[in-house]
Amino acid sequence: MRNIILLAIWVSMAPLVSAQKVVRYELHVRDTVVNYTGKECPAIAVNGQIPMPVLTFTEGDTAEVVVFNHLKESTSLHWHGVFLPNREDGVPYLTQMPIAPGERYVYRFPVIQNGTHWYHSHSGLQEQIGMYGMVIFNKRSTDPSLRNSIDNLPTVPLIISDWTNIRPEQVHHMLRNGTDWFAIKKGSVQSYSEAIGADAFGIKVENEWKRMAAMDVSDVAYDRVLTNGSEIQSIPDAHGRIRFRIANGGASTYFWISYSGGPLEVVANDGNDVEPVQVDRMLIAVSETYDIVVDVPHGHTYELLIQSEDRTRTTSVYLGSGDTIPAFRWPTLTYFDGMQMMNDMMRMNGEMDDMGMHMSLKQMDMNAVMYPEMSPGTYQRPASAHSEHIGHTAVTSGVPITLNYAMLRAVEPTNLPADAPIKELRFTLTGNMSRYVWSMDGRVLSEEDKILIHKGEIVRMVIYNASMMRHPMHLHGHDFRVLNGQGEYAPLKNVLDIMPMETDTIEFLANVEGDWYFHCHILYHMMSGMGRVFTYADQPQNPLIPDPDKALRKLYRDDRALHLMFSNDFATNGNDGMLALQNTRWSLGAEWRLGYSDHHGYETELHLGRYFGVMQWFMPLVGYDWRYRDTGDDEKETNLFGQTNTKNDRALLSAGFTYLLPMLVEMQAEVYTDGNVRIQLRRDDIPLTPRLRMHLMVNSDLEYMSGLSYTLSRNTSFSAHYDSDMGWGAGLRLNY
């Protein structure tokens, strides 16, 4: 409530801003090259460093940040979790125009809050390659909310991030094309051979019968995870109680945090103080911030371990000196246990059945079945050297105490005005992992109008996650109350991590005019469409956006952008390939088969279609089929329906549809302009082993194909197949 009152005071006192102390930073944004893995890769540095510099202010200051763009592309800076005028929020084409190459831009706003925050580019995918850093707002020395035992501790800022050697644009391209490469790299393919080895063959079959992709907890296989830009940090002179200000600046990675020297004492979240709570571990969602306190006894070196949720990468901070006491390493995930739970909850129509569990606030994690450490006796809790300092404690037995949102309690009441009108909104988080379309209520950002709200009303959001991924939903420019059972002490946050099957309720006071983004903070989910824009009624036009309609069209380009898919099999019996341009809804695709020697001839198909529905299983299409093969036989064959078969000599238009059947089989049905009907069943990616795939096709023209491919790299595989028209062949398949 205090921050809300301060925000209202600031709005009324805006003309006095110039009287405050001005703290100025100059930031120079330049292309650079980094080497985290033994391979040089392009990145973006600010003032010559990654992460960007830590910016420190005191409540009551005026922040002035001058950005010099030395890149060959535009950029921007968003002040995550910061209360400020809308035009300073840093979202290109929504609150400002982008900072063009060679230009400078000044962000200027009063600091009316305190706490741990961070800042990052909101332009394209720049956040992934270096444009992230911390912002710390210290309390005034006279602030009555100072907690001397906590606020006067030695403080260390930590920003966690993920790094991939693959260009982020290529990462996004691979995700939208349904790549399995990241799963191969992480060991999370969950192939049939692995299912048999885990006594889970039936689970795998049921999973595919319900048209689901394999279970996973993250999208990208990262090459490194970093803390303050490196894998290892050491603070040998640390002792006693230390406060860490931690931000998750990762593009798409959640991180487990644990400590070998005792429990973690959580004292703040998303820049807001909470009553201290002791836990063994915590999962920090993408873009969240937490302040934690740990004890560092003399005589040993203790490890603050930060581990990616998928358990593939770690980064550590070592505290103190002496023999090292390592933190507990969380075991490898048991994916088939998670697949079984997913099977139990997924209906055949793609909807989820929560079986009456009514999950919320991360108190029950449907993915927890994959965590072996949840079994009693697996985890050994480290002793606390200074437990007398710890606040209230979550009590459990036999398993690690894990932070959840129900444990968070504000240090002062956060009630909103009792007489304010309430506008209630309900959202369902939806998505299609195979096509990598992430949405709300089945619609992406560009398919929805801005959401109109009125100044002075309470906006209450009830959000249900109907997808199989967790989503950290972030609201710009406002804190919201999380209705977590703490009554008037409900905590204030600006990021809410919503797990699969969860329903959570948040509310905020609409008190700052402007256009404010509300979106999933997994970078690739946001770019794929999972977001909305709140706009205030009767607000003045933003002078920084001279043509709002044109700017909005440019904002919508992210999820409307076309992506290219290409595959070609250079085999001994012919050339077999496909090319497609797709976006959220539309698909334009071409296929070709060119036979050699005894199998000479060609086949080409062109289809234009639009996907419908939340799951996007159904796509009506129109097409053109052009083919010729000289068989030396003038006798006319018939197809499966007794019609004259034109599979060797056809130049016809068609109309039809594709539909995804159980077992992930694609059915394509077409009617040609000569009245012929063709129905085709096809599946291209049956995972026999992590790298070995089976491909099958049969159609009513009495054509069939079966083949195998072995993945060599993300763009190449060895292939061998038999085609009813082209015979046996083997070769190299290239894909993009």
N, C-alpha and C positions, 0 to 999 in steps of 0.2 A: 504494500500500500504506500510505503514511503516513496518509492520510485515513481509511482503514479502521481502522487501529490506533487513531487518535484517537477515532473513533466508538465503538469498544469501550470505551476508557478512560472516555469521557463517560457511557456507560450505567452503568458501575460507580460513578461518582462523582456521579450526579445529585443526591444530597442536599447536595453542596457548592456547587451552583449559586449559591445566595444569597450566597456569600462573594465572588463575582466583581464586578468593576466593572459597574455597570448604566448602559447608554447608552440614553436614553429619547427617543423621538420621538412627537409628537402629530400625527395626520393627520386633517384635516377633509375629508370627501367631500361635494361639492356639485354640483348641476347648474349648467351654465354655457352660454354661447353663444360660438362661435368663428367666425372668418372667415379661412379659408386661401385662398379662391378668389374673393373678391368676393361671396360669398353667406354669410349667417349661418346657422349650423347648431347644433343642440343637441349638447352634449358633457358630459363629467364632468371636473371639475378637483379636485385634491387640494391643499389649502393654497393655492388660487387659481392653480394652475399645471398645465400639460400640457407635458411629461410630469410624473409625480409627482416629489417631491423625491428627490435622491440621498441614500441612507441609508448612512452610513459607520461601520464598526465596526473594532475590532482583535481579532484572534484572542485568545480568553481573556475577552472582554467577555461580559456578558449583555445581549442585545437585548430591549428592552421597547418595543413599538410600540402606541400607543393609537389606535384607529380610531373616529372619531365619524361616524356615518352620518346626514347631513342630506338624503339622497335620499328620494324617495317610493317607493322600491323597496329590497329587501334587497341586500346586497353582501357581499364577502369579499376577503381578500388571500391569495394563494399565494406562497410564498417559493421561487422557482424555483432548483433546484440546491442547496438548502440542507439540511444535515443537521440534523434537529430531531425532537422528539417528535411522533408522528403527530397528536396533537390540535392541534398548532400549524400543520399543513400548509395549512390554508385552503381545503379543498374542501367547499363546502356540501353537506349531507346525507350526506357520507362521513366526514369527520374532525371536523366541527363543524356546528352549525345555522347558517343564514345570519344575518348581522347585520341585524336588522330596522330599518326606518326609525325614526329617533330614538334608536336605541340606541348604546352604546359597547361596544367589545370590546378586550381586551388580549391581544396576542400576546407571549409571553415565552419565550425559548429561549437556551441558551448558544451562543456562537459558537466552534465547534470546528474551523474550517477557514479558509482564506484564499482570495482570488481574486475574480474578476469574476462577479457574479450579477445577477439582476433580480427584480422582484416585479410582480404584476399581479392584477387581479380574476379570480376563477374563477367568477363569477356571470354567467350568460347571455352576452351579447356586449359587456359593459362594457369589456373590454380594447380593443376596436376604437375606442372614442370617448374615450380619454384615461387609462384606469386602467392605466398601465404606468410603471415607473421602475426605476432601477438600485440595486443593493445592492453595496457594496464592502467586502470583508473584508481589511483590511491585515494583513501579517505582523507578528508581534512584532519589536521591534528586536533581540531576542536569538535570533531564529529561525535555526537552522543552515542552513536552506535558502535564506537570503537570497542573491540573486545581485546583488552590488553594481553590476555594470555594467548591470543591467536594473532591479532593484527600486528603485534610487535615482534613476531618470530622472524628469523632469517628466512628469506623468500627466494625461491628459484623458479623462473619461468621455464616451462617445457612445452614445446609444440611438437606433436607427433605427426608423421606424414608417411605416405607410401610412394614408392618410386618404381617405375617400369622403364626398361630400356626401349620399349616400343613407343613410338610417338603416340600421344593421346588421341589424335584424330584417327590413327590406325586402330587403336584399342576400341574406340567407339564403333568404327567400321566393322571390326571383327565381331563385336557383340551383336550388332544389328544383323549380321549375316549368319548368326547362330553357330559360331565357331565352337569346337570342342577342344581347341588347343589349350585354353587356360585350365580346363579340367584335367587334361593329360599332364600338364606341368605340375598341378597341385596334387595329383593322385586321387581325384574325386570323380572319375568317369562313371564308376559303378556299372561296369560291363557285366555281361552274362557269365563270363569265366570267374570274375570276382564274386558275383552273386552265388555261384555254385560253391566256391571255396568258403564262403561265409554261411553256407546252408540257408541262402535267401533267394533261391531260384523262383519260388512262388511269389515272393514279395516283388521281385523285379518284373515278373510277368504281369502281376496286378497293377503295378505302377504304370506300365505302358498300356495296359488294357484301358486304364482311365485317362489315357492321352496326356500323361504327365512326363516332363523331363526329369532327369535324375535329381535327387536332393542335393542342395549345396547351400552354404551360408554366405558366399561371396561370389562376385562376378569375375574378378580379374586375378590372375596369378602374378603377384608383384615380385620384382627381383630383390628389393630391399624394403625394409621399413626403418624409419629414421627418427631420432629424437634430437631436436635442434640441429638437424642437418647431418647427423652421423649415427652410426649404429651403436657406438659405445660412448657414454659420458662418465667421467670420473670426478668425484668431489672428495678428495682424500682428507680434507680438513673438516668435513662435516661431522658434527656431534650434537647430541641433545635433540631438541625438537626442531624439525625443519618443515616449512610450508612450501608445497609445490603448487604453482599455478599452472594447470595443465589444459591445453587445448588440443582437440583432435582436428588437425588440419589436413587429414587424409582425404583423397578424392572419393574413395569408396570403401575404406577399411574400418571396421570396428576393432577396438583393441581391449583385451583383458589387461588389467593392471593389478599386480600383487607385489608383496614385499616380504623379504626373508627375515626382516628384523622385528616383525610383529604385525599388528593390524594396521589398516588404513583408517584414518580419522577424516571423514568427509565433512567439510565445514562450509562449502559454498558450491553452487551449481549455476551455470550460465550467468555468472556475475552477481548472484544474489546469495547472501548469507543464509545458511540453514543451521538448525540445531545440530551440533556435532553428533555423528553416528559412526560406530565402529563396525567395520566389515573386514572379511578376509580378502575379498577381491571385488572388483567392479568392472563393468563393461562400459566403456565410454563410446557413445555413438558418434558417427561422423558429424563434425561441427559442434559438438557439445564442449563445454568447459567445466572443469571441476577444480576446486581447491581442496587439497588433502594435506594432512599433517602426519608425519611419521617420526618415530623415535630412532635415533642412531646411537646406540650404546658404544662406549669406548672398547677398543681391543680387537675389533673385527671390521671387515668390509662387508656391507650388506647390499643386496641387489634389489633395486626397484625394477621389476621385470614387466615389460610391455610386450604382449604377444598378440599377433593378429588373430581374429576370431576363428579363422580357418586353420590355425595352429601351424602355418607353414613358415612364418617369419617372426623374429624377435628383435627387440632393441632394448638395451639395458642402461640404467644409471647406477653406478656403484658409489656407495656412501661410506666414508670412514676409511680407516687404514688397519692393516692386519690381515689375518687369514680370511679368505672370502667365504661367506656363507651364501650359497646360491638360493634363489627362490625356487619354489616348487614349479616344475615344468608340467603344464597341463597336457594330458595325453592326447593322442591322435583321435580325431572324431570317428565315431562308428556310424558311417553313413547309412547302412542298411537299416539300422534301428530307426533313424529319422525317416527313411523311406516308408517303413511300416506304419509309423504314426501318420505320415502324410496320406497314405492309402486309406487309413481308417477315417480320415477327415474329409476326403475329397469325394464328391458325388460324380456320377458319370457325365452330368451336364457341365462340369467344370466349376460348380459352386462348392463352397466349403461348408461343412457341417461341424459346428463347434460342440455338438453333443451335450449341450447344456452347461458347458464349463464356464462361460461368461468371463473370459480372461481379460485382464487389464493391468496397466501400470507395471509391466514386466515382473509381476509376482509369480506367474506361472509361464514358463517358457516351453512351448511345444517342441522346440528343438533340443531341450535339455536331455532327451533320451539319447542323443548322440554324444553326450559328455560322460565318459567313463568315470570321471572324478565325482559324479553325483552318487556313486555307489558308496555306502558306508565303509569306512576303513581305508579308502584309497588316499584320502587327503590327510596330511599331518599339519595341524595348525601351529605356526611359530608362536613362541611365547612373547608376550609384551614386556619390555623392560620398564615401561613407565605407564602402566595401565591406569594410574590414578588420574591422568589428564583426560581420559576418554569420556565422551558423553554417553547418551543412551545406546544400548547395544541390541542388535537383532539376535535372538536366541535360536539356535538350531543345534542339531547333534549329528555327528557322523559325516557331515558334508560341509564344504566351505560356505561361510556366510557370504552371500552375494547381495550387493546393493540392488534395491529396486525403488521405483518412484514412490511407493507407499511409505517408505521410510523417511522421505524428505519432509521436513517441517520448517516453515519460515520462522524467523526469530521475532517477528512482529506481525500483527494482523494484516492481511492483504485483501480485506473485503472491498468489493466494488460498491458504488453508490446504490443504496437500497431502492431509491425511487427511479432509477434509470430504466428505460424500456429495454427489453431483451429481444434480440434477433437471433433465433436458433437456426443453425445450418447443420446439415448432415452430409457427410462425405463417406464414400466407400473407395478405398485405395485398391486399384485394379492393375493388372498387368499381364503381358504375354511374354514369357521368358524366351521362347524359341524365336519370335520375331523382334524381341527386345523393344516392346512398346509399353511404356509405363504411364498410367493415367489415373484420373479420379472420376468415379462414376462412369467408367468406360470411355471417357473422352479426354483427349490431351488438351494442353493449354490453348493451342490455336483453334480448337473447336468450340470454345466456350467464351461468352462475353465476360467482361469484368464483373465482379460481384459488388453491387451497390450497397454501401452501408452509410449510416448517418452519424454525424458527430454527436457524442453524448450518449449513445446507446451501448449496451453491453452485447458484444458478439459472442455467442456461445457455439462452439463447434463440437459435435459428436462424430468421432471418426472411427470407422471400422476398417481394419486391414483384411481384405479378402484375397490378397496375393500371398505367394509363398516366400516372399522376401520381407525383411524388416525395413522400415522407412523412417529416417529421421526428418520429421516435418518441421521446417523452420519458418517463422513469421518475421518479416522485416519490420523494424521501427517500433515494435511494441513487445512488452512482456505479457505473457498470459498466465493465468492461474491454472494449475493442474488440480482438478477436483479429485483428490486422492484420499479422502476420508479424514483429513486434518482440519476440517471445518474452516474457521476464520484464519487459520495458520497455513492454508494451502500454499505450497511453494510457488514462486514465480520463475518461469523459464521462457526461453524463446525457441528451444528445440525440444520436440517430443519424439522419442524413439517408440514407434508402434510396431510391435511384433506381429507375425502372422496370427490371425484369429482374434486379435485383441480389439476391444472397443474402449476408447478413452474419451474423456470430456475435458475441454479446456475453454476458458473464457477470457476476454480482454475488453478493456474500455476503449472505445473508439474516440480518441482525443487528439489526434494529429492528422490533419488533412494531407491528402496526397494519394498516389498510387503505390500500394505496398504489395510486394511479392510474398506469396506463401507457397512453398515448394519443398519437395524432397531434396535433401542436401547431399545425397549420393550424386556426384557430378553427372554421371552418365544417365541416371534416371531423370534428373532435371532436364538435361538436354534432349531427352526422349519424350518429354511432355508432361511429367507429373508435377503440375503446379496450377495455381490460380492467381489472379490479381484482385485485391480489394481496392475499391475506389470510393471516395467520399462524395456524397451528393452535394451539388451546388458549390463545389470547390473551384477556385480560380484556376485558369490554365497555367501550367508550369512554363515560365518564360524560356527555360532551357530546351524545351521541346517545341520548336516552331511549327512543325507539321505533325500533330499527334497521330493522325490516321496512318501516315506513311511510316512513322516510327514504330507503331504497333505492328504493322506488317513485317517490319524487320525483326522485331522481337519474336514473332511467330515463326521466323525462318528456321529456328533450331529444330523444332519437331516436324516441320514440313519438309526438311531437306531430303533430297533423293540420295540414296546410296547405291553403289554399283556392286553387283555380284557377278563373278566370272569363274567358270571352271571349264577345263578342256583336258580330255584324256587322249594323249598321243600314243596310240596303241598299234600293234603290228597288223591288225585287221582293219583299221580305220581311225577316223577322228570323230570324237564324240564330245559335245560341249554344250554349255548354256551361258547366257548373258542376261542379266536382269537389272532393271532400275526400279527401286522400291522406296516408299516412304511409309508413314503411319498407316495409310489406307490403300494406296494405289500400288499396283505392280504391273510393269511392262516387261515381259520376258520372251526370250528367244531360245530355241533349242535346235541343234543340228547334229546330223550323223552323216559322215562321208565315208563310203566304203572303198577299199583298195582291191586291186586285182580281180579275183573271181567274185568279189562282193561289191563291184563298183556300182555306184548310184549315190543318191543323196536324199536326205529328208530334212525339212526345216519346218518349224512350227513357231508362230508368233501369237502371243496372248496378252490382252489387256484386261485387267480385272480390278475389282475393289473389294477389300475385306470388310466384313460386317460382324457386329457382335463384340462383346467384351473379350471373349476368348479368340476371336478372329479365326475361327475354324472354317468359315464359309466365305467363298469368294465367287460371285458371278463373274463371267468373263465372255469376251468375244475374241475370235482368233482367225488366223489364216494358216492353212496347211498346204505346203507345196513340196511334192516329192516325186521322184522318178527312180526306178530301178529296172534295168533290162534283165529279165529272168530268162529270156529265150523261150518262154512258154506262153502261147496266146490264150490258153484256157483260163477262163475267169473263175476265180475262187469266190467263196462266200465267207462272210464274217460270222461271228457267233450267233447273230440274229437272222441269218439266212439272206442277208442283203449282199449284193455284189460287192466284193471286197476291192476297194480302191487304194489299198495301202502301198502299191507299187507305182501308182500313176494318179496323182491327186493334186488339184490346185483349186481349193475351195475355201470359202468363208465358213465360220462356225460360231455357235453360241452355246454356252453351257455354264458349268460351275465346277469348282473344286471343293472338297469337304474332307476334313480330317477325321478318319475313322479310328476306332479303338486299335491299339497296338501301333499308333502313330503312322498308320497307313494312309496315304493321300489318294483319295478317289477323285478322278477327273471324268466328268460326263459331258459329251458334246454332241450336238446335232449339226450336220453339215448342210450346206445349201442344196445338195442333191438328195436330202432326206435320210442319208445314212447316219447311224448312231454309233458312237464309240465310247466305251467305258474302260477306263484304265485304272489299275491299282499299282501303287508304287511306294517303295520305301528305300531310302538311300543311305541310311546310317545305323544299321543294326549293330550295336557294339558287342562284338564277340569277346574281344580283349580290350584293354585300354587303347591300343593303337590299331587293332584289326577290325575292319567294318565289313559287313555284308550288305549287298545292294540287290534288290529284287524288283522286277517289273513284269506285269502281264496285262494284256488288253483284249478287247473283243474283236480286234482285227487279227487275232491269233498270233500276235507277236509276244515274245517273252525274252527276258534277259535275267541273268544272275551273275554276280561278280563279287570280288573281294578287293579291298584296298588296305594298304598298310601305311599309316601316317609316318612320314619321315621328318617333316618340319611343319611350321604353321601354314606353308603355302604349297607343299609338295607331298605326294604319296605315290607308292608303287601300286599298280592295279593289274588285275587279271579278270577276264570276264568271258561269258559266252552269250552271244546275241543270235536270236533265231534267224535274222537276215544276214548278219555279218560274220557269223561263226566265232571261233576262238580268237582271243587277242590278249596281249599283255603290253604294258608300257608305263609311262609316267604321267600322273595326273597333276596339273597345276591349277591352283585356285587362288582367288583374290576376293 
